[in-house]
Structure formats: C-alpha cells, structure tokens
Amino acid sequence: MSSRWNIQEKTVLVTGGTRGIGHATATALAALGATVIITGRHEESGANAIASIKQATGNPKVSFVQADLASLAGARHLADYITNHFSQLHVLINNAGGTNREYKITADGLEATFATNHASIFLLTHLLLPLLKSSAPARILNVNSIMHRSGHINFANLQAEKGYDQIYAYRQAKLANLHFTYTLARRLQGTSVTVNAVDPLGTYQGARSIPQPLAIRLILPFFKWMPIERAARSSIYMASSPDVDNLNGKYINFRKKVIRSSPTSYDESIGEQLWSITADLVGLEQKSLSY
C-alpha cells in the first residue's frame, strides 16, 4: 500500500447515511472507490440507499447496518457489528443527528436531542477507537452545525429538562458535541488518529460584527437552498483528501477551509467537565478510556 492517504484503500463508516448529507457523503466516497458502510433506523430505507449508491457509483463495496443511534444500545450494537464484521476502519463520520419539537426521554433516561447529537456519538466513538487505532492512520469526523454558535453549556440544565425548548436543546447538544471533538483531539494528539469537526455551512466567521443569533437567522434561509452535495463537501474532503493527515482539533466549513468555532467551544475546562459527566451517563469508566 502507498504511504500517502488513498481513499480507495479505506473503509468508511457514515452514520445516518440513508438520506440527506450522509447519503450524499456516502455516495461521493463510494464513487472515489472507498469501502462504505452506512447506518440508518430502517431496513427498507437502508436497502434503497444501498441500491442507489451502487447504481450511481458502480461500487459494490457498500453495505448497510441497521442502528438507532438515539439509544445507547443502538450505539453498542453498531460498534459490536463493525468490530466483528470488519477487520479495519479508517474513517468514522458521525453524521447522524436530529432534533425534537417536544421533550422526549430515551430508554436510557436521556433527553433525545442530547442523546442523538452527543451522548451516543461519545459512546460509539469510544467503542470503535480500538479498531480505528489498529487501522491507523485513521480519521474521526463529527458533523456539527452553525447552531452551536449560539449555544451555551448549562450544567444545571444539560438535558434541557427545565422548560424544554427545541432550539435551545439542539444548540447545547451541538456545542457539547464540539467540546467532545476538541477534547478527544487533545487526548489523541501524537497518535495516528485525528479528530475534526465538519460543518455543512460554517460561513458565519465572515459576519463577526453581527450578533450571533441575528447572523444565524440571516444565514439559515440560504442553507435550505444549498445543494445537498455542497453541504456534504466538508465531510467528503476531510475523509478523502491526502492533504489533511496532520489536521487535528479543527473546524472545517463547506468551502473546505479551517475556521474558528464559537469562543466558548475552546474552553478546555468546560470540555473536561462535560467529558466526565458524559462518560458517566453512557456507562464508560474513566480508567478504561485509554489513548
């Protein structure tokens, strides 16, 4: 094998790959020759997605695993399946996410938005780390959102149980995911596994003089009209490019540029406290988290 990153030699897992940005990401990577695994909640949508990707790319190395990543059991099932059926995993794209209009508790006792966008990702990534490390060089990509910029980590209301608000819950969960990204990147520094955040939009940096909530309201309408392939560009680039081997702990927008995320996302003390709390919530012992 070549020492230079070659996506044709890589196995990629894209969660939430049956539609939207995840499907566009999986299709593009399959077209480049990667072995691609996608996940989704429903067998039928998974079968349809696999068929469309294979037809569009001519790549037979595409498979589907049913997994509901709103639950910790779903994350554990997926990790077990991947570990038992694949000898290597070079790229993990944590794309699955979502939001809920009403307050909803999962079977694990977690608020659903927090579970889907942060807790299950935290668990899945840790469970797959041994395989990623043994396959290194490897890359972990967490799909984030411009919405994190108006988020705030409130440890007294971490799961939005006090007066649930859909937007508040989503902002905080995406910011929590970003703290996880940066904290894991620091812990894996010096290894051959990198961790970065990718944003389907991420153009906010050019509007520093505009208050964050207003800037987000101005930008989001344009996002609705963005071609899905364009929104997937940051994930595709960071998974496939041989030029980002040493990029770690960064935030990349759809223009494939490294930009700054919100100032609070770089607060390491918040990241470490959130890490400890999340590890307890998902049932991972701190002493077992070796890097």
Secondary structure, DSSP 8 states (H G I E B T S, - for coil): --SS--GGG-EEEETTTTSHHHHHHHHHHHHTT-EEEEEES-HHHHHHHHHHHHHHH----EEEEE--TTSHHHHHHHHHHHHHH-S---EEEE------SS--B-TTS-BHHHIIIIIHHHHHHHHHHHHHHHT-SEEEEEE--GGGGG----GGGTT--SS--HHHHHHHHHHHHHHHHHHHHHHTTTSSEEEEEE-SS--GGGGTTS-HHHHHHHHHHHHHTS-HHHHTHHHHHHHH-GGGTT--S-EE-TTS-EE---GGGG-HHHHHHHHHHHHHHHT--GGG---
